Amino acid sequence: MPSLSFTNKRTNLYIFLSAIFLTNALVAEIIGVKIFSVETMLGTKPAQIHLFGDFILDFNLTAGAVIWPFVFITSDIINEYFGKSGVRRISFLTAGFVGYSFLIIYAVTNLPPAQFWLDVNAKDAAGNSINIDNAFQMIFRQGLGIIIGSLTAFLVGQILDVYVFHSLRRITGSQKIWLRATGSTLVSQLVDSFVVLGIAFYVFGNWSLTQVLAVGIINYIYKATSAIVLTPLLYVAHYFIDRYLGKEHAEELANESAMSSFM
């Protein structure tokens, strides 16, 4: 039987990884309303990519995309050591907390603003008149379609990621962590990138199918590139987990995870 120390460490590891996963996912959802220009950030000219006829696209991404890659990495680490059940548990919990957060945000944006708050914040730093309550609502409140699309894409992506990850593990065994981690992310995020846009902006919005495909391609290029570039972080994480649990216990946990996922 495993020692009490190892049992506690295993539990603490899962709590720690789950906290990172949940926090990054929740923050990404909240800050996702801002769209930023990659070209402007890098000081380059707009890409002006012609896709599907006359549709011209630049590299404009949601701010949430900045930290989503860390959600992918954390998911793969949880997958490696705690299997399908570990990922599914935190995925559904995260979706529930995100939904709860949006309900709270919707409720507080409907609270009547205090007059002194409006007066104190009536002008910006340049002296321009602003409505701080309206700005608060515009920043924090997202449309129903975006919320439904985001949560659906998140859960579908996570379920697909788990399936592909362990399908590759059957082939690679305990070797080639990079292949199953990056491979599962590339497949799951291909679906995620188009599901969220399709539901949020095609089903509930007024985007054309061409626009959904074009923006989805740009989003996927970013996610795929990030998954590849950040692959070394997986090995860094495995190094520290091996040190924390002990290499023998870490391998035992990973093997147990693999066996339970194959059943």
Accessible surface in RSA format (square Angstrom, percent):
REM  Atomic radii and reference values for relative SASA: ProtOr
REM  Chains: A
REM  Algorithm: Lee & Richards
REM  Probe-radius: 1.40
REM  Slices: 20
REM RES _ NUM      All-atoms   Total-Side   Main-Chain    Non-polar    All polar
REM                ABS   REL    ABS   REL    ABS   REL    ABS   REL    ABS   REL
RES MET A   1   231.21 119.7 151.48 100.3  79.74 189.8 119.72 101.8 111.50 147.7
RES PRO A   2    60.34  44.0  39.12  35.7  21.23  77.2  46.87  38.7  13.47  83.7
RES SER A   3    59.40  50.2  46.34  61.8  13.06  30.1  50.42 107.4   8.98  12.6
RES LEU A   4   135.41  75.4 124.24  88.9  11.18  28.1 127.23  89.4   8.18  22.0
RES SER A   5    65.59  55.4  56.33  75.2   9.26  21.3  41.70  88.8  23.88  33.5
RES PHE A   6     5.20   2.6   3.38   2.1   1.83   4.8   4.85   2.9   0.35   1.0
RES THR A   7    43.85  31.2  43.85  44.5   0.00   0.0  36.88  49.5   6.96  10.5
RES ASN A   8    73.66  50.8  72.31  69.9   1.35   3.3  17.24  41.5  56.42  54.5
RES LYS A   9    71.18  34.7  71.18  43.7   0.00   0.0  29.72  26.7  41.46  44.2
RES ARG A  10    63.09  26.5  63.09  32.2   0.00   0.0  10.56  14.4  52.53  31.8
RES THR A  11    69.25  49.3  64.46  65.3   4.79  11.4  49.49  66.5  19.76  29.9
RES ASN A  12    76.38  52.7  71.91  69.5   4.47  10.8  16.85  40.6  59.53  57.5
RES LEU A  13    11.65   6.5   9.67   6.9   1.98   5.0  11.65   8.2   0.00   0.0
RES TYR A  14    35.76  16.7  35.76  20.3   0.00   0.0  35.29  26.5   0.47   0.6
RES ILE A  15   104.45  59.4 101.46  75.6   2.99   7.2 103.54  74.6   0.90   2.4
RES PHE A  16   125.14  62.6 121.45  75.2   3.69   9.6 125.14  75.9   0.00   0.0
RES LEU A  17    10.06   5.6  10.06   7.2   0.00   0.0  10.06   7.1   0.00   0.0
RES SER A  18    12.47  10.5  12.05  16.1   0.42   1.0  12.31  26.2   0.16   0.2
RES ALA A  19    51.56  47.4  42.15  65.0   9.41  21.4  50.91  71.7   0.65   1.7
RES ILE A  20    58.12  33.1  53.45  39.8   4.68  11.3  58.04  41.8   0.08   0.2
RES PHE A  21     0.18   0.1   0.18   0.1   0.00   0.0   0.18   0.1   0.00   0.0
RES LEU A  22    37.65  21.0  37.65  26.9   0.00   0.0  37.65  26.4   0.00   0.0
RES THR A  23    75.19  53.5  73.47  74.5   1.73   4.1  52.96  71.1  22.23  33.6
RES ASN A  24    31.38  21.6  31.27  30.2   0.11   0.3   0.37   0.9  31.01  30.0
RES ALA A  25     1.03   0.9   1.03   1.6   0.00   0.0   1.03   1.5   0.00   0.0
RES LEU A  26    39.93  22.2  39.93  28.6   0.00   0.0  39.93  28.0   0.00   0.0
RES VAL A  27    60.56  39.9  60.00  54.3   0.56   1.4  60.56  52.6   0.00   0.0
RES ALA A  28     2.02   1.9   0.00   0.0   2.02   4.6   0.00   0.0   2.02   5.3
RES GLU A  29    12.98   7.5   9.89   7.5   3.09   7.3   3.02   5.8   9.96   8.1
RES ILE A  30    49.25  28.0  45.30  33.7   3.95   9.5  46.16  33.2   3.08   8.4
RES ILE A  31    65.08  37.0  59.26  44.1   5.82  14.0  64.61  46.5   0.46   1.3
RES GLY A  32    19.85  24.5   0.00   N/A  19.85  24.5   9.98  27.4   9.87  22.1
RES VAL A  33    56.81  37.4  26.58  24.1  30.23  72.8  34.93  30.3  21.88  59.3
RES LYS A  34   135.20  66.0 129.24  79.3   5.96  14.2  77.71  69.9  57.49  61.2
RES ILE A  35   108.65  61.8  83.24  62.0  25.42  61.3  83.24  59.9  25.42  69.0
RES PHE A  36    40.90  20.5  35.19  21.8   5.72  14.9  40.90  24.8   0.00   0.0
RES SER A  37    36.89  31.2  27.32  36.5   9.57  22.0  21.68  46.2  15.21  21.3
RES VAL A  38    27.68  18.2  27.68  25.1   0.00   0.0  27.68  24.1   0.00   0.0
RES GLU A  39    11.09   6.4  10.74   8.1   0.35   0.8  10.12  19.6   0.97   0.8
RES THR A  40   107.84  76.7  89.92  91.2  17.91  42.7  70.43  94.6  37.41  56.6
RES MET A  41   129.61  67.1  92.79  61.4  36.81  87.7  72.43  61.6  57.18  75.7
RES LEU A  42   117.66  65.5  88.69  63.4  28.98  72.8  93.84  65.9  23.82  64.1
RES GLY A  43    69.71  86.0   0.00   N/A  69.71  86.0  35.60  97.7  34.12  76.4
RES THR A  44    79.73  56.7  62.07  62.9  17.66  42.1  64.15  86.2  15.57  23.5
RES LYS A  45   182.03  88.8 168.31 103.3  13.71  32.6 113.59 102.2  68.43  72.9
RES PRO A  46    77.33  56.4  66.50  60.6  10.83  39.4  66.50  54.9  10.83  67.3
RES ALA A  47    41.85  38.5  10.99  17.0  30.86  70.2  21.39  30.1  20.46  54.2
RES GLN A  48    90.60  50.7  82.05  60.0   8.55  20.4  37.28  79.3  53.32  40.4
RES ILE A  49    53.54  30.5  49.02  36.5   4.52  10.9  53.54  38.6   0.00   0.0
RES HIS A  50   121.74  66.5  97.09  67.5  24.65  63.1  67.48  69.5  54.26  63.1
RES LEU A  51    36.35  20.2  35.03  25.1   1.32   3.3  36.35  25.5   0.00   0.0
RES PHE A  52   103.63  51.8  68.00  42.1  35.63  92.7  81.55  49.4  22.08  63.2
RES GLY A  53    62.39  76.9   0.00   N/A  62.39  76.9  39.50 108.4  22.89  51.3
RES ASP A  54   139.12  97.4 119.27 118.7  19.85  46.9  39.02  91.8 100.09  99.8
RES PHE A  55    50.47  25.3  42.95  26.6   7.52  19.6  48.26  29.3   2.21   6.3
RES ILE A  56    80.49  45.8  57.00  42.5  23.49  56.6  57.00  41.0  23.49  63.7
RES LEU A  57    20.12  11.2  19.06  13.6   1.06   2.7  20.12  14.1   0.00   0.0
RES ASP A  58    33.46  23.4  29.33  29.2   4.13   9.8   2.56   6.0  30.89  30.8
RES PHE A  59    52.52  26.3  52.52  32.5   0.00   0.0  52.52  31.8   0.00   0.0
RES ASN A  60    66.67  46.0  55.73  53.9  10.94  26.3  12.52  30.1  54.14  52.3
RES LEU A  61     3.81   2.1   2.66   1.9   1.15   2.9   3.81   2.7   0.00   0.0
RES THR A  62    40.68  28.9  38.51  39.0   2.17   5.2  37.02  49.7   3.66   5.5
RES ALA A  63    15.71  14.4  15.41  23.8   0.30   0.7  15.41  21.7   0.30   0.8
RES GLY A  64     1.06   1.3   0.00   N/A   1.06   1.3   1.06   2.9   0.00   0.0
RES ALA A  65     4.37   4.0   4.31   6.6   0.06   0.1   4.37   6.2   0.00   0.0
RES VAL A  66    76.55  50.4  71.56  64.8   4.98  12.0  71.56  62.2   4.98  13.5
RES ILE A  67    33.55  19.1  33.55  25.0   0.00   0.0  33.55  24.2   0.00   0.0
RES TRP A  68    41.67  16.7  41.67  20.2   0.00   0.0  24.20  12.9  17.47  28.3
RES PRO A  69     3.26   2.4   2.74   2.5   0.52   1.9   2.85   2.4   0.41   2.6
RES PHE A  70    82.81  41.4  82.29  51.0   0.52   1.4  82.51  50.0   0.30   0.9
RES VAL A  71     0.69   0.5   0.69   0.6   0.00   0.0   0.69   0.6   0.00   0.0
RES PHE A  72    12.79   6.4  10.09   6.2   2.70   7.0  12.51   7.6   0.27   0.8
RES ILE A  73    21.89  12.5  21.87  16.3   0.02   0.0  21.89  15.8   0.00   0.0
RES THR A  74     7.74   5.5   7.62   7.7   0.11   0.3   0.79   1.1   6.94  10.5
RES SER A  75     1.03   0.9   0.70   0.9   0.33   0.8   1.03   2.2   0.00   0.0
RES ASP A  76     5.24   3.7   4.05   4.0   1.19   2.8   0.71   1.7   4.52   4.5
RES ILE A  77     8.77   5.0   8.52   6.3   0.25   0.6   8.77   6.3   0.00   0.0
RES ILE A  78     0.00   0.0   0.00   0.0   0.00   0.0   0.00   0.0   0.00   0.0
RES ASN A  79     0.02   0.0   0.00   0.0   0.02   0.0   0.00   0.0   0.02   0.0
RES GLU A  80     7.49   4.3   7.00   5.3   0.49   1.2   1.31   2.5   6.19   5.1
RES TYR A  81     6.03   2.8   5.14   2.9   0.89   2.3   1.79   1.3   4.24   5.2
RES PHE A  82    33.42  16.7  19.93  12.3  13.50  35.1  24.86  15.1   8.56  24.5
RES GLY A  83     0.52   0.6   0.00   N/A   0.52   0.6   0.52   1.4   0.00   0.0
RES LYS A  84    46.95  22.9  45.65  28.0   1.30   3.1  17.40  15.7  29.55  31.5
RES SER A  85    69.02  58.3  59.84  79.9   9.18  21.1  42.37  90.2  26.65  37.3
RES GLY A  86     0.85   1.0   0.00   N/A   0.85   1.0   0.85   2.3   0.00   0.0
RES VAL A  87     0.79   0.5   0.79   0.7   0.00   0.0   0.79   0.7   0.00   0.0
RES ARG A  88   103.47  43.4 102.63  52.3   0.84   2.0  27.47  37.5  76.00  46.1
RES ARG A  89   124.02  52.1 113.73  58.0  10.29  24.5  50.91  69.6  73.11  44.3
RES ILE A  90     6.00   3.4   5.81   4.3   0.20   0.5   6.00   4.3   0.00   0.0
RES SER A  91     3.29   2.8   3.29   4.4   0.00   0.0   3.29   7.0   0.00   0.0
RES PHE A  92   110.01  55.0 101.32  62.8   8.69  22.6 101.57  61.6   8.44  24.2
RES LEU A  93    91.05  50.7  87.09  62.3   3.96  10.0  90.01  63.2   1.04   2.8
RES THR A  94     0.39   0.3   0.39   0.4   0.00   0.0   0.39   0.5   0.00   0.0
RES ALA A  95    11.84  10.9   8.90  13.7   2.94   6.7   9.29  13.1   2.55   6.8
RES GLY A  96    45.88  56.6   0.00   N/A  45.88  56.6  38.61 106.0   7.27  16.3
RES PHE A  97    97.14  48.6  95.95  59.4   1.19   3.1  96.07  58.2   1.08   3.1
RES VAL A  98     3.47   2.3   3.47   3.1   0.00   0.0   3.47   3.0   0.00   0.0
RES GLY A  99    19.28  23.8   0.00   N/A  19.28  23.8  17.49  48.0   1.79   4.0
RES TYR A 100   131.85  61.6 128.36  73.0   3.49   9.1  91.51  68.8  40.34  49.7
RES SER A 101    19.80  16.7  16.20  21.6   3.61   8.3  10.25  21.8   9.55  13.4
RES PHE A 102    14.19   7.1   9.62   6.0   4.57  11.9   9.96   6.0   4.24  12.1
RES LEU A 103   126.87  70.7 121.93  87.2   4.94  12.4 122.46  86.0   4.41  11.9
RES ILE A 104    78.57  44.7  78.57  58.5   0.00   0.0  78.57  56.6   0.00   0.0
RES ILE A 105    23.34  13.3  23.34  17.4   0.00   0.0  23.34  16.8   0.00   0.0
RES TYR A 106   121.77  56.9 121.44  69.1   0.34   0.9  79.02  59.4  42.76  52.7
RES ALA A 107    53.15  48.9  44.66  68.9   8.49  19.3  49.92  70.3   3.23   8.6
RES VAL A 108    60.10  39.5  52.52  47.5   7.58  18.3  52.64  45.7   7.46  20.2
RES THR A 109     1.83   1.3   0.00   0.0   1.83   4.4   0.66   0.9   1.17   1.8
RES ASN A 110    83.94  57.9  55.80  53.9  28.14  67.8  28.51  68.6  55.44  53.6
RES LEU A 111   111.94  62.3 105.75  75.7   6.19  15.6 106.09  74.5   5.85  15.7
RES PRO A 112   118.94  86.7  96.01  87.5  22.93  83.3 101.49  83.8  17.45 108.4
RES PRO A 113    52.49  38.3  28.69  26.2  23.80  86.5  36.15  29.8  16.34 101.6
RES ALA A 114    48.81  44.9  34.05  52.6  14.76  33.6  44.35  62.5   4.47  11.8
RES GLN A 115   116.77  65.3 109.18  79.8   7.59  18.1  56.35 119.9  60.42  45.8
RES PHE A 116   144.49  72.3 139.06  86.1   5.43  14.1 141.63  85.9   2.87   8.2
RES TRP A 117    80.19  32.2  79.87  38.7   0.32   0.7  59.02  31.5  21.17  34.3
RES LEU A 118    43.87  24.4  39.82  28.5   4.05  10.2  40.03  28.1   3.84  10.3
RES ASP A 119    85.68  60.0  68.56  68.2  17.12  40.5  28.67  67.5  57.01  56.9
RES VAL A 120   114.56  75.4  83.45  75.5  31.11  75.0  91.56  79.6  23.00  62.4
RES ASN A 121    44.27  30.5  41.83  40.4   2.45   5.9   3.67   8.8  40.60  39.2
RES ALA A 122    39.87  36.7  37.95  58.6   1.93   4.4  38.31  54.0   1.56   4.1
RES LYS A 123   126.63  61.8 106.46  65.3  20.18  48.0  79.05  71.2  47.58  50.7
RES ASP A 124    56.69  39.7  42.34  42.1  14.35  33.9  28.51  67.1  28.17  28.1
RES ALA A 125   121.72 111.9  69.36 107.0  52.36 119.1  83.30 117.3  38.42 101.8
RES ALA A 126    84.19  77.4  44.61  68.8  39.58  90.0  56.60  79.7  27.59  73.1
RES GLY A 127    41.20  50.8   0.00   N/A  41.20  50.8  24.60  67.5  16.60  37.2
RES ASN A 128    88.04  60.7  83.76  80.9   4.28  10.3  22.94  55.2  65.10  62.9
RES SER A 129    92.26  78.0  65.42  87.3  26.84  61.8  41.85  89.1  50.42  70.6
RES ILE A 130    71.99  41.0  49.61  37.0  22.39  54.0  59.84  43.1  12.15  33.0
RES ASN A 131    88.93  61.3  75.48  72.9  13.45  32.4  26.80  64.5  62.14  60.1
RES ILE A 132    40.19  22.9  39.25  29.2   0.94   2.3  39.25  28.3   0.94   2.6
RES ASP A 133    22.95  16.1  22.95  22.8   0.00   0.0   2.78   6.6  20.16  20.1
RES ASN A 134    75.12  51.8  72.55  70.1   2.57   6.2  11.48  27.6  63.64  61.5
RES ALA A 135    33.00  30.3  30.46  47.0   2.55   5.8  32.85  46.3   0.15   0.4
RES PHE A 136    65.63  32.8  62.16  38.5   3.47   9.0  65.41  39.7   0.22   0.6
RES GLN A 137    52.26  29.2  50.88  37.2   1.38   3.3   7.06  15.0  45.20  34.3
RES MET A 138   136.24  70.6 112.18  74.2  24.05  57.3 104.84  89.1  31.40  41.6
RES ILE A 139    98.33  56.0  95.33  71.0   3.00   7.2  98.06  70.6   0.27   0.7
RES PHE A 140    71.42  35.7  68.97  42.7   2.45   6.4  69.21  42.0   2.20   6.3
RES ARG A 141    78.06  32.8  64.02  32.6  14.04  33.4  30.86  42.2  47.20  28.6
RES GLN A 142    19.69  11.0   6.43   4.7  13.26  31.6   4.23   9.0  15.46  11.7
RES GLY A 143    40.48  49.9   0.00   N/A  40.48  49.9  33.90  93.0   6.58  14.7
RES LEU A 144   120.59  67.2 109.95  78.7  10.64  26.7 111.40  78.2   9.19  24.7
RES GLY A 145     7.34   9.1   0.00   N/A   7.34   9.1   2.18   6.0   5.16  11.5
RES ILE A 146    57.15  32.5  56.82  42.3   0.33   0.8  56.82  40.9   0.33   0.9
RES ILE A 147    29.89  17.0  29.45  21.9   0.44   1.1  29.89  21.5   0.00   0.0
RES ILE A 148    64.10  36.5  61.09  45.5   3.01   7.3  63.94  46.0   0.17   0.5
RES GLY A 149     0.00   0.0   0.00   N/A   0.00   0.0   0.00   0.0   0.00   0.0
RES SER A 150    15.41  13.0  12.55  16.8   2.86   6.6   4.88  10.4  10.53  14.8
RES LEU A 151    34.74  19.3  34.66  24.8   0.08   0.2  34.74  24.4   0.00   0.0
RES THR A 152    50.05  35.6  45.06  45.7   4.99  11.9  34.17  45.9  15.89  24.0
RES ALA A 153     1.36   1.3   1.33   2.0   0.03   0.1   1.36   1.9   0.00   0.0
RES PHE A 154    12.36   6.2   9.07   5.6   3.28   8.5  11.45   6.9   0.91   2.6
RES LEU A 155    41.67  23.2  41.67  29.8   0.00   0.0  41.67  29.3   0.00   0.0
RES VAL A 156    59.98  39.5  57.68  52.2   2.30   5.5  59.20  51.4   0.78   2.1
RES GLY A 157     1.48   1.8   0.00   N/A   1.48   1.8   1.31   3.6   0.17   0.4
RES GLN A 158     9.93   5.6   9.60   7.0   0.33   0.8   1.70   3.6   8.24   6.2
RES ILE A 159    77.81  44.3  77.30  57.6   0.51   1.2  77.31  55.7   0.50   1.4
RES LEU A 160    46.22  25.7  44.04  31.5   2.18   5.5  46.14  32.4   0.08   0.2
RES ASP A 161     6.58   4.6   6.58   6.5   0.00   0.0   2.22   5.2   4.36   4.3
RES VAL A 162     0.50   0.3   0.50   0.5   0.00   0.0   0.50   0.4   0.00   0.0
RES TYR A 163   137.83  64.3 136.16  77.5   1.67   4.3  91.18  68.5  46.65  57.5
RES VAL A 164    22.36  14.7  21.57  19.5   0.79   1.9  22.36  19.4   0.00   0.0
RES PHE A 165     1.18   0.6   1.18   0.7   0.00   0.0   1.18   0.7   0.00   0.0
RES HIS A 166     0.82   0.4   0.82   0.6   0.00   0.0   0.82   0.8   0.00   0.0
RES SER A 167    31.05  26.2  27.61  36.8   3.44   7.9  25.92  55.2   5.13   7.2
RES LEU A 168    37.95  21.1  37.95  27.1   0.00   0.0  37.95  26.7   0.00   0.0
RES ARG A 169    10.99   4.6   9.73   5.0   1.26   3.0   0.51   0.7  10.48   6.4
RES ARG A 170   125.60  52.7  92.85  47.3  32.76  78.0  50.09  68.5  75.51  45.8
RES ILE A 171   140.73  80.1 108.62  80.9  32.11  77.4 114.03  82.1  26.70  72.5
RES THR A 172    19.92  14.2   3.11   3.1  16.82  40.1  10.34  13.9   9.59  14.5
RES GLY A 173    31.74  39.1   0.00   N/A  31.74  39.1  30.89  84.8   0.84   1.9
RES SER A 174    64.76  54.7  47.49  63.4  17.27  39.8  25.28  53.8  39.48  55.3
RES GLN A 175   122.16  68.3 119.90  87.6   2.26   5.4  45.03  95.9  77.12  58.5
RES LYS A 176   115.14  56.2 104.11  63.9  11.03  26.3  51.66  46.5  63.48  67.6
RES ILE A 177    28.60  16.3  28.07  20.9   0.53   1.3  28.07  20.2   0.53   1.4
RES TRP A 178   120.18  48.2 120.18  58.2   0.00   0.0 104.51  55.7  15.67  25.4
RES LEU A 179    58.34  32.5  57.98  41.5   0.36   0.9  58.34  41.0   0.00   0.0
RES ARG A 180     0.16   0.1   0.16   0.1   0.00   0.0   0.00   0.0   0.16   0.1
RES ALA A 181     1.11   1.0   0.91   1.4   0.20   0.5   1.08   1.5   0.03   0.1
RES THR A 182    16.29  11.6  13.53  13.7   2.76   6.6  15.02  20.2   1.27   1.9
RES GLY A 183    15.66  19.3   0.00   N/A  15.66  19.3  14.66  40.2   1.01   2.3
RES SER A 184     0.00   0.0   0.00   0.0   0.00   0.0   0.00   0.0   0.00   0.0
RES THR A 185     3.65   2.6   3.55   3.6   0.10   0.2   1.46   2.0   2.18   3.3
RES LEU A 186    47.66  26.5  46.41  33.2   1.26   3.2  47.28  33.2   0.38   1.0
RES VAL A 187    63.74  41.9  61.82  56.0   1.93   4.6  63.53  55.2   0.21   0.6
RES SER A 188     0.97   0.8   0.97   1.3   0.00   0.0   0.00   0.0   0.97   1.4
RES GLN A 189    10.81   6.0  10.81   7.9   0.00   0.0   0.99   2.1   9.82   7.4
RES LEU A 190    83.22  46.3  82.69  59.2   0.52   1.3  82.69  58.1   0.52   1.4
RES VAL A 191    51.39  33.8  45.71  41.4   5.68  13.7  51.32  44.6   0.07   0.2
RES ASP A 192    17.58  12.3  17.50  17.4   0.08   0.2   0.08   0.2  17.50  17.5
RES SER A 193     0.13   0.1   0.00   0.0   0.13   0.3   0.13   0.3   0.00   0.0
RES PHE A 194    51.99  26.0  47.84  29.6   4.15  10.8  48.20  29.2   3.80  10.9
RES VAL A 195    37.62  24.8  31.77  28.8   5.85  14.1  37.62  32.7   0.00   0.0
RES VAL A 196    31.56  20.8  31.56  28.6   0.00   0.0  31.56  27.4   0.00   0.0
RES LEU A 197    10.81   6.0  10.81   7.7   0.00   0.0  10.81   7.6   0.00   0.0
RES GLY A 198    15.93  19.6   0.00   N/A  15.93  19.6  15.93  43.7   0.00   0.0
RES ILE A 199    36.55  20.8  36.50  27.2   0.05   0.1  36.50  26.3   0.05   0.1
RES ALA A 200     5.41   5.0   0.33   0.5   5.08  11.6   0.33   0.5   5.08  13.5
RES PHE A 201    55.42  27.7  55.42  34.3   0.00   0.0  55.42  33.6   0.00   0.0
RES TYR A 202   109.18  51.0  95.58  54.4  13.60  35.4  53.78  40.4  55.40  68.3
RES VAL A 203   102.74  67.6  71.83  65.0  30.91  74.5  77.00  66.9  25.74  69.8
RES PHE A 204   103.57  51.8  66.84  41.4  36.74  95.6  71.47  43.3  32.11  91.9
RES GLY A 205    38.81  47.9   0.00   N/A  38.81  47.9  20.14  55.3  18.66  41.8
RES ASN A 206   142.83  98.5 110.26 106.6  32.57  78.4  43.30 104.2  99.53  96.2
RES TRP A 207    58.57  23.5  50.82  24.6   7.74  18.2  33.22  17.7  25.35  41.1
RES SER A 208    61.57  52.0  51.17  68.3  10.40  24.0  49.94 106.3  11.63  16.3
RES LEU A 209    99.77  55.6  96.43  69.0   3.34   8.4  96.43  67.7   3.34   9.0
RES THR A 210    50.68  36.0  49.10  49.8   1.59   3.8  14.58  19.6  36.10  54.6
RES GLN A 211    52.22  29.2  52.22  38.2   0.00   0.0   0.58   1.2  51.64  39.2
RES VAL A 212     4.99   3.3   4.99   4.5   0.00   0.0   4.99   4.3   0.00   0.0
RES LEU A 213    66.11  36.8  66.11  47.3   0.00   0.0  66.11  46.4   0.00   0.0
RES ALA A 214     0.00   0.0   0.00   0.0   0.00   0.0   0.00   0.0   0.00   0.0
RES VAL A 215    24.21  15.9  24.21  21.9   0.00   0.0  24.21  21.0   0.00   0.0
RES GLY A 216     0.00   0.0   0.00   N/A   0.00   0.0   0.00   0.0   0.00   0.0
RES ILE A 217    58.12  33.1  56.75  42.3   1.37   3.3  57.94  41.7   0.17   0.5
RES ILE A 218     3.26   1.9   3.26   2.4   0.00   0.0   3.26   2.3   0.00   0.0
RES ASN A 219    19.76  13.6  18.77  18.1   0.98   2.4   3.50   8.4  16.26  15.7
RES TYR A 220    46.37  21.6  46.37  26.4   0.00   0.0  33.54  25.2  12.83  15.8
RES ILE A 221    77.89  44.3  74.26  55.3   3.63   8.7  77.69  55.9   0.20   0.5
RES TYR A 222    55.32  25.8  50.75  28.9   4.56  11.9  44.31  33.3  11.00  13.6
RES LYS A 223    19.40   9.5  19.16  11.8   0.24   0.6   8.68   7.8  10.73  11.4
RES ALA A 224    17.02  15.7  15.94  24.6   1.08   2.5  17.02  24.0   0.00   0.0
RES THR A 225    71.60  50.9  68.76  69.7   2.83   6.8  53.93  72.4  17.67  26.7
RES SER A 226    13.55  11.5   9.51  12.7   4.04   9.3   6.01  12.8   7.54  10.6
RES ALA A 227    13.26  12.2   1.99   3.1  11.27  25.6   8.34  11.7   4.92  13.0
RES ILE A 228   103.46  58.9  97.29  72.5   6.17  14.9  97.43  70.2   6.03  16.4
RES VAL A 229    99.21  65.3  82.21  74.4  17.00  41.0  88.81  77.2  10.40  28.2
RES LEU A 230    38.13  21.2  37.33  26.7   0.80   2.0  38.13  26.8   0.00   0.0
RES THR A 231    20.89  14.9  19.76  20.0   1.13   2.7  18.59  25.0   2.30   3.5
RES PRO A 232    82.67  60.3  78.34  71.4   4.33  15.7  81.85  67.6   0.82   5.1
RES LEU A 233    69.40  38.7  67.11  48.0   2.29   5.8  67.11  47.1   2.29   6.2
RES LEU A 234     6.23   3.5   6.23   4.5   0.00   0.0   6.23   4.4   0.00   0.0
RES TYR A 235    97.42  45.5  90.99  51.8   6.43  16.7  83.67  62.9  13.75  16.9
RES VAL A 236    72.95  48.0  69.61  63.0   3.34   8.1  72.83  63.3   0.13   0.3
RES ALA A 237    23.37  21.5  15.73  24.3   7.63  17.4  23.11  32.5   0.26   0.7
RES HIS A 238    17.85   9.8  17.85  12.4   0.00   0.0  10.45  10.8   7.40   8.6
RES TYR A 239   118.75  55.4 113.74  64.7   5.00  13.0  89.32  67.1  29.43  36.3
RES PHE A 240   118.49  59.3 115.15  71.3   3.34   8.7 115.48  70.0   3.02   8.6
RES ILE A 241    11.00   6.3  10.04   7.5   0.96   2.3  10.97   7.9   0.03   0.1
RES ASP A 242    31.89  22.3  30.02  29.9   1.88   4.4   9.13  21.5  22.76  22.7
RES ARG A 243   167.93  70.5 135.33  69.0  32.60  77.6  38.88  53.1 129.04  78.2
RES TYR A 244    86.72  40.5  77.42  44.0   9.30  24.2  74.98  56.3  11.74  14.5
RES LEU A 245     5.74   3.2   0.00   0.0   5.74  14.4   0.37   0.3   5.37  14.4
RES GLY A 246    29.31  36.1   0.00   N/A  29.31  36.1  28.70  78.8   0.61   1.4
RES LYS A 247   130.00  63.4 122.71  75.3   7.29  17.4  90.99  81.9  39.02  41.6
RES GLU A 248   141.79  81.4 133.82 101.2   7.96  19.0  50.85  98.3  90.94  74.3
RES HIS A 249    60.29  33.0  60.29  41.9   0.01   0.0  38.12  39.3  22.17  25.8
RES ALA A 250     1.02   0.9   0.56   0.9   0.46   1.1   0.91   1.3   0.11   0.3
RES GLU A 251    87.98  50.5  84.81  64.2   3.18   7.6  33.52  64.8  54.46  44.5
RES GLU A 252    65.95  37.9  59.97  45.4   5.98  14.2  31.00  60.0  34.95  28.5
RES LEU A 253     7.95   4.4   7.91   5.7   0.05   0.1   7.91   5.6   0.05   0.1
RES ALA A 254     9.55   8.8   9.55  14.7   0.00   0.0   9.55  13.4   0.00   0.0
RES ASN A 255    73.65  50.8  72.60  70.2   1.05   2.5  22.25  53.6  51.40  49.7
RES GLU A 256    82.43  47.3  74.48  56.3   7.95  18.9  42.64  82.5  39.79  32.5
RES SER A 257     6.78   5.7   0.38   0.5   6.40  14.7   6.27  13.3   0.51   0.7
RES ALA A 258     4.25   3.9   4.02   6.2   0.23   0.5   4.12   5.8   0.14   0.4
RES MET A 259   110.88  57.4 110.79  73.3   0.08   0.2  84.69  72.0  26.18  34.7
RES SER A 260    69.21  58.5  52.80  70.5  16.41  37.8  42.42  90.3  26.79  37.5
RES SER A 261     4.31   3.6   0.24   0.3   4.06   9.4   2.87   6.1   1.44   2.0
RES PHE A 262    70.69  35.4  46.22  28.6  24.48  63.7  46.36  28.1  24.33  69.6
RES MET A 263   181.70  94.1 116.18  76.9  65.52 156.0 121.56 103.4  60.14  79.7
END  Absolute sums over single chains surface
CHAIN  1 A    14142.7      12003.5       2139.2       9987.3       4155.4
END  Absolute sums over all chains
TOTAL         14142.7      12003.5       2139.2       9987.3       4155.4
